Amino acid sequence: MKSSYDIVKNILRTEKSSNQMVSDNKYLLRVALEANKIQIKHAVEEIFNVRVVKVNTIKMRGKWKRLRQKAGKTPDWKKAIVTLKEGDKIDIATT
């Protein structure tokens, strides 16, 4: 069994995620590709000491890149949108 820190990689800091944090109490996380919603929920609750209401996941496909004559692909990854219970929040400044 993987540890919580192996499941949750990092918090995504984008303009869209910042807007959702303020208005909807949702956080975007980069998670392990093989993690499911239940594992993500338990990992977030354990690491950040918050209560998770809902987890949505999206598999992001890697992009095709080209460096001179060689073509390659960046790896696939998984994004999780975690909705927290009203009143809970993740302090991003300390993470």
Rosetta constraint file for C-alpha pairs under 8 A:
AtomPair CA 2 CA 6 HARMONIC 6.04 0.50
AtomPair CA 2 CA 7 HARMONIC 6.92 0.50
AtomPair CA 3 CA 7 HARMONIC 6.69 0.50
AtomPair CA 3 CA 43 HARMONIC 7.85 0.50
AtomPair CA 4 CA 8 HARMONIC 6.33 0.50
AtomPair CA 4 CA 42 HARMONIC 7.70 0.50
AtomPair CA 4 CA 43 HARMONIC 4.48 0.50
AtomPair CA 4 CA 44 HARMONIC 7.48 0.50
AtomPair CA 4 CA 46 HARMONIC 7.24 0.50
AtomPair CA 4 CA 47 HARMONIC 6.94 0.50
AtomPair CA 5 CA 9 HARMONIC 6.72 0.50
AtomPair CA 5 CA 43 HARMONIC 7.37 0.50
AtomPair CA 5 CA 47 HARMONIC 7.61 0.50
AtomPair CA 6 CA 32 HARMONIC 7.03 0.50
AtomPair CA 7 CA 31 HARMONIC 5.47 0.50
AtomPair CA 7 CA 32 HARMONIC 4.98 0.50
AtomPair CA 7 CA 35 HARMONIC 6.37 0.50
AtomPair CA 7 CA 39 HARMONIC 7.57 0.50
AtomPair CA 7 CA 40 HARMONIC 6.68 0.50
AtomPair CA 7 CA 43 HARMONIC 6.87 0.50
AtomPair CA 8 CA 29 HARMONIC 7.01 0.50
AtomPair CA 8 CA 30 HARMONIC 6.38 0.50
AtomPair CA 8 CA 31 HARMONIC 4.58 0.50
AtomPair CA 8 CA 32 HARMONIC 6.52 0.50
AtomPair CA 8 CA 40 HARMONIC 7.10 0.50
AtomPair CA 8 CA 43 HARMONIC 6.90 0.50
AtomPair CA 8 CA 44 HARMONIC 7.31 0.50
AtomPair CA 9 CA 29 HARMONIC 7.33 0.50
AtomPair CA 9 CA 30 HARMONIC 5.41 0.50
AtomPair CA 9 CA 31 HARMONIC 5.17 0.50
AtomPair CA 9 CA 32 HARMONIC 6.85 0.50
AtomPair CA 10 CA 29 HARMONIC 5.83 0.50
AtomPair CA 10 CA 30 HARMONIC 5.37 0.50
AtomPair CA 10 CA 31 HARMONIC 7.25 0.50
AtomPair CA 11 CA 27 HARMONIC 7.56 0.50
AtomPair CA 11 CA 28 HARMONIC 6.09 0.50
AtomPair CA 11 CA 29 HARMONIC 4.44 0.50
AtomPair CA 11 CA 30 HARMONIC 6.14 0.50
AtomPair CA 12 CA 17 HARMONIC 7.08 0.50
AtomPair CA 12 CA 28 HARMONIC 5.47 0.50
AtomPair CA 12 CA 29 HARMONIC 5.40 0.50
AtomPair CA 12 CA 30 HARMONIC 6.47 0.50
AtomPair CA 13 CA 17 HARMONIC 6.23 0.50
AtomPair CA 13 CA 18 HARMONIC 6.80 0.50
AtomPair CA 13 CA 28 HARMONIC 7.80 0.50
AtomPair CA 14 CA 18 HARMONIC 6.15 0.50
AtomPair CA 15 CA 19 HARMONIC 6.39 0.50
AtomPair CA 16 CA 20 HARMONIC 6.40 0.50
AtomPair CA 17 CA 21 HARMONIC 6.14 0.50
AtomPair CA 17 CA 26 HARMONIC 7.68 0.50
AtomPair CA 17 CA 27 HARMONIC 6.43 0.50
AtomPair CA 17 CA 28 HARMONIC 6.04 0.50
AtomPair CA 18 CA 22 HARMONIC 6.60 0.50
AtomPair CA 19 CA 23 HARMONIC 6.28 0.50
AtomPair CA 20 CA 24 HARMONIC 5.18 0.50
AtomPair CA 20 CA 25 HARMONIC 6.32 0.50
AtomPair CA 20 CA 26 HARMONIC 5.48 0.50
AtomPair CA 20 CA 27 HARMONIC 7.03 0.50
AtomPair CA 21 CA 25 HARMONIC 4.68 0.50
AtomPair CA 21 CA 26 HARMONIC 4.98 0.50
AtomPair CA 21 CA 27 HARMONIC 5.81 0.50
AtomPair CA 24 CA 83 HARMONIC 7.77 0.50
AtomPair CA 25 CA 83 HARMONIC 6.04 0.50
AtomPair CA 25 CA 84 HARMONIC 5.99 0.50
AtomPair CA 25 CA 85 HARMONIC 7.84 0.50
AtomPair CA 25 CA 86 HARMONIC 7.37 0.50
AtomPair CA 25 CA 89 HARMONIC 7.28 0.50
AtomPair CA 26 CA 81 HARMONIC 6.43 0.50
AtomPair CA 26 CA 82 HARMONIC 5.47 0.50
AtomPair CA 26 CA 83 HARMONIC 4.44 0.50
AtomPair CA 26 CA 84 HARMONIC 6.37 0.50
AtomPair CA 27 CA 81 HARMONIC 5.65 0.50
AtomPair CA 27 CA 82 HARMONIC 5.22 0.50
AtomPair CA 27 CA 83 HARMONIC 6.58 0.50
AtomPair CA 28 CA 79 HARMONIC 6.84 0.50
AtomPair CA 28 CA 80 HARMONIC 5.72 0.50
AtomPair CA 28 CA 81 HARMONIC 4.68 0.50
AtomPair CA 28 CA 82 HARMONIC 6.41 0.50
AtomPair CA 29 CA 79 HARMONIC 5.76 0.50
AtomPair CA 29 CA 80 HARMONIC 5.16 0.50
AtomPair CA 29 CA 81 HARMONIC 6.48 0.50
AtomPair CA 29 CA 82 HARMONIC 7.57 0.50
AtomPair CA 30 CA 77 HARMONIC 7.53 0.50
AtomPair CA 30 CA 78 HARMONIC 6.04 0.50
AtomPair CA 30 CA 79 HARMONIC 4.82 0.50
AtomPair CA 30 CA 80 HARMONIC 6.35 0.50
AtomPair CA 31 CA 35 HARMONIC 7.09 0.50
AtomPair CA 31 CA 40 HARMONIC 7.65 0.50
AtomPair CA 31 CA 77 HARMONIC 7.55 0.50
AtomPair CA 31 CA 78 HARMONIC 5.59 0.50
AtomPair CA 31 CA 79 HARMONIC 6.00 0.50
AtomPair CA 31 CA 80 HARMONIC 6.66 0.50
AtomPair CA 32 CA 77 HARMONIC 7.26 0.50
AtomPair CA 32 CA 78 HARMONIC 6.39 0.50
AtomPair CA 33 CA 59 HARMONIC 7.63 0.50
AtomPair CA 33 CA 76 HARMONIC 7.83 0.50
AtomPair CA 33 CA 77 HARMONIC 5.68 0.50
AtomPair CA 33 CA 78 HARMONIC 5.19 0.50
AtomPair CA 35 CA 39 HARMONIC 6.16 0.50
AtomPair CA 35 CA 40 HARMONIC 6.59 0.50
AtomPair CA 36 CA 40 HARMONIC 6.26 0.50
AtomPair CA 37 CA 41 HARMONIC 6.12 0.50
AtomPair CA 37 CA 55 HARMONIC 6.05 0.50
AtomPair CA 37 CA 56 HARMONIC 7.27 0.50
AtomPair CA 37 CA 57 HARMONIC 7.22 0.50
AtomPair CA 38 CA 42 HARMONIC 6.33 0.50
AtomPair CA 39 CA 43 HARMONIC 6.07 0.50
AtomPair CA 40 CA 44 HARMONIC 6.13 0.50
AtomPair CA 40 CA 55 HARMONIC 7.68 0.50
AtomPair CA 41 CA 45 HARMONIC 6.20 0.50
AtomPair CA 41 CA 52 HARMONIC 6.26 0.50
AtomPair CA 41 CA 54 HARMONIC 7.95 0.50
AtomPair CA 41 CA 55 HARMONIC 6.81 0.50
AtomPair CA 41 CA 82 HARMONIC 7.91 0.50
AtomPair CA 42 CA 46 HARMONIC 6.09 0.50
AtomPair CA 43 CA 47 HARMONIC 6.05 0.50
AtomPair CA 44 CA 48 HARMONIC 5.80 0.50
AtomPair CA 44 CA 49 HARMONIC 7.41 0.50
AtomPair CA 44 CA 50 HARMONIC 7.33 0.50
AtomPair CA 44 CA 52 HARMONIC 7.58 0.50
AtomPair CA 45 CA 49 HARMONIC 5.04 0.50
AtomPair CA 45 CA 50 HARMONIC 5.05 0.50
AtomPair CA 45 CA 51 HARMONIC 5.82 0.50
AtomPair CA 45 CA 52 HARMONIC 6.59 0.50
AtomPair CA 46 CA 50 HARMONIC 7.67 0.50
AtomPair CA 48 CA 90 HARMONIC 6.50 0.50
AtomPair CA 50 CA 84 HARMONIC 7.18 0.50
AtomPair CA 50 CA 85 HARMONIC 7.82 0.50
AtomPair CA 50 CA 88 HARMONIC 5.98 0.50
AtomPair CA 50 CA 89 HARMONIC 7.04 0.50
AtomPair CA 50 CA 90 HARMONIC 7.58 0.50
AtomPair CA 51 CA 84 HARMONIC 5.88 0.50
AtomPair CA 51 CA 85 HARMONIC 5.67 0.50
AtomPair CA 51 CA 88 HARMONIC 7.00 0.50
AtomPair CA 52 CA 82 HARMONIC 6.88 0.50
AtomPair CA 52 CA 83 HARMONIC 6.01 0.50
AtomPair CA 52 CA 84 HARMONIC 4.53 0.50
AtomPair CA 52 CA 85 HARMONIC 5.93 0.50
AtomPair CA 53 CA 82 HARMONIC 7.73 0.50
AtomPair CA 53 CA 83 HARMONIC 5.59 0.50
AtomPair CA 53 CA 84 HARMONIC 5.37 0.50
AtomPair CA 53 CA 85 HARMONIC 5.64 0.50
AtomPair CA 54 CA 82 HARMONIC 5.99 0.50
AtomPair CA 54 CA 83 HARMONIC 5.10 0.50
AtomPair CA 54 CA 84 HARMONIC 7.17 0.50
AtomPair CA 55 CA 80 HARMONIC 6.65 0.50
AtomPair CA 55 CA 81 HARMONIC 5.78 0.50
AtomPair CA 55 CA 82 HARMONIC 4.69 0.50
AtomPair CA 55 CA 83 HARMONIC 6.34 0.50
AtomPair CA 56 CA 80 HARMONIC 5.62 0.50
AtomPair CA 56 CA 81 HARMONIC 5.07 0.50
AtomPair CA 56 CA 82 HARMONIC 6.54 0.50
AtomPair CA 57 CA 78 HARMONIC 7.01 0.50
AtomPair CA 57 CA 79 HARMONIC 5.72 0.50
AtomPair CA 57 CA 80 HARMONIC 4.37 0.50
AtomPair CA 57 CA 81 HARMONIC 6.25 0.50
AtomPair CA 58 CA 78 HARMONIC 5.76 0.50
AtomPair CA 58 CA 79 HARMONIC 5.16 0.50
AtomPair CA 58 CA 80 HARMONIC 6.32 0.50
AtomPair CA 59 CA 76 HARMONIC 7.35 0.50
AtomPair CA 59 CA 77 HARMONIC 6.05 0.50
AtomPair CA 59 CA 78 HARMONIC 4.49 0.50
AtomPair CA 59 CA 79 HARMONIC 6.31 0.50
AtomPair CA 60 CA 76 HARMONIC 5.82 0.50
AtomPair CA 60 CA 77 HARMONIC 5.27 0.50
AtomPair CA 60 CA 78 HARMONIC 5.61 0.50
AtomPair CA 60 CA 79 HARMONIC 6.93 0.50
AtomPair CA 61 CA 75 HARMONIC 7.39 0.50
AtomPair CA 61 CA 76 HARMONIC 4.69 0.50
AtomPair CA 61 CA 77 HARMONIC 6.66 0.50
AtomPair CA 62 CA 73 HARMONIC 6.10 0.50
AtomPair CA 62 CA 74 HARMONIC 4.72 0.50
AtomPair CA 62 CA 75 HARMONIC 4.88 0.50
AtomPair CA 62 CA 76 HARMONIC 4.43 0.50
AtomPair CA 62 CA 77 HARMONIC 7.24 0.50
AtomPair CA 63 CA 73 HARMONIC 5.57 0.50
AtomPair CA 63 CA 74 HARMONIC 5.41 0.50
AtomPair CA 63 CA 75 HARMONIC 7.68 0.50
AtomPair CA 64 CA 71 HARMONIC 7.14 0.50
AtomPair CA 64 CA 72 HARMONIC 5.81 0.50
AtomPair CA 64 CA 73 HARMONIC 4.40 0.50
AtomPair CA 64 CA 74 HARMONIC 6.51 0.50
AtomPair CA 65 CA 71 HARMONIC 5.89 0.50
AtomPair CA 65 CA 72 HARMONIC 5.36 0.50
AtomPair CA 65 CA 73 HARMONIC 5.69 0.50
AtomPair CA 65 CA 74 HARMONIC 7.17 0.50
AtomPair CA 66 CA 70 HARMONIC 5.83 0.50
AtomPair CA 66 CA 71 HARMONIC 4.36 0.50
AtomPair CA 66 CA 72 HARMONIC 6.10 0.50
AtomPair CA 67 CA 71 HARMONIC 6.32 0.50
AtomPair CA 67 CA 72 HARMONIC 7.93 0.50
AtomPair CA 84 CA 88 HARMONIC 6.21 0.50
AtomPair CA 84 CA 89 HARMONIC 7.06 0.50
AtomPair CA 91 CA 95 HARMONIC 6.99 0.50
